[in-house]
Amino acid sequence: MSDTELPVLALTTGEPAGIGPELAVMLASEAPPSARVVAVGDPALLEERARSIGRSITIRTLSPGEAPPAPRAGVLPVWPVSLRAPCRAGRLDTHNAAYVLETLATAVDACQAGEAAGIVTAPLHKGVIIDAGHDDFRGHTEYLRDACGVDEVVMMLATEKALHAASPSWHGETALRVALATTHLPLREVSDAVTGPRLTRILRILDAELRHRFGILSPRILVCGLNPHAGEGGHLGREELDVIIPTLEALRDEGLTLDGPLPADTLFTPHHLARADAVLAMYHDQGLPVLKYAGFGRAANITLGLPLVRTSVDHGTALDLAGRGEADPGSLAVAVALATEMADRGRLA
């Protein structure tokens, strides 16, 4: 494959006061990625952040319709979006919430127009966007779901060691893929959200995407119970008996390979993970603390169920580090590598 045939990835630079802009600069200043990565953001902001952290790079603003160049260390191509207000590292400004949303819209438009194969997102700050008047904003995942017009998406995180594993071979206990049945919900709302129809949709998407985007011919998925000890036969909650078990049985009849529901306190052990390609946790803090303990800073967030590839970093805006050159671009590098693999596999499928 020639350099000009490499997939194009739109890298949204996230909250301008956070570490997103400098992560894009760091990525561009090091070894060139195996994709044509185009930052989406304000070129002047990226130049200023490069100076502030002592990185020497060339910002190349692309004109409408201009093909992204081949990857080259020290060069950062940019699809330009203008800040709404001057930005100071570490200082949030609600005026720039519209800027962040425009970078996302620009990236989605590029994918829908066939100009990009996927989106990699640097972290944004949900609170400042909501404070700016976008009360219904819940994050990247929900925004992209609605922008792409799909009914359901699945959030999955993967550690770096799991990126290349296209079979039930985990290469050690730090290789993990963890998907979520519910995402950003208060804990008291989780039980009501774990319904048969929801689990059915999510497990079908997870199974299909493991096949299509990861090349796993017959995925084996471990499913967590909701309650301690997976409900202890109904003595510690009936969600397993009334919802989860019947749903898994119906999906097994469709051909899905599912183990569970299993107690979450013992599921994340080498004995169980050695037989699995992914884990479905029932809620955010049931599965993600384990994954982040195993691979924080070397993991990526993936949105499954979209008509495009989307990956992201596994961390937040780190306002306290912004502009100091101390941020770690490791998770962004993993997100780009994963998006490249997924885009290539989807193109060849």
Sequence and secondary structure as in RCSB ss.txt:
>XXXX:A:sequence
MSDTELPVLALTTGEPAGIGPELAVMLASEAPPSARVVAVGDPALLEERARSIGRSITIRTLSPGEAPPAPRAGV
LPVWPVSLRAPCRAGRLDTHNAAYVLETLATAVDACQAGEAAGIVTAPLHKGVIIDAGHDDFRGHTEYLRDACGV
DEVVMMLATEKALHAASPSWHGETALRVALATTHLPLREVSDAVTGPRLTRILRILDAELRHRFGILSPRILVCG
LNPHAGEGGHLGREELDVIIPTLEALRDEGLTLDGPLPADTLFTPHHLARADAVLAMYHDQGLPVLKYAGFGRAA
NITLGLPLVRTSVDHGTALDLAGRGEADPGSLAVAVALATEMADRGRLA
>XXXX:A:secstr
  GGGS EEEEE   TTSSHHHHHHHHHHSS  SSEEEEEE HHHHHHHHHHTT   EEEE  TT       TTE
EEEEE   SS  BTTB  GGGHHHHHHHHHHHHHHHHTTS SEEEE    HHHHHHTT TT   HHHHHHHHHT 
S  EEEEEEGGGTT  SS  SSTT  EEEESS S  HHHHHHH  HHHHHHHHHHHHHHHHHTT  SS EEEEE 
SSGGGGGGGTT SHIIIIIHHHHHHHHHTT EEEEEE HHHHSSHHHHTT SEEEESSHHHHHHHHHHHHTTSEE
EEEESSSSEEEEESS   TTTTTTT   THHHHHHHHHHHHHHHHHHH 
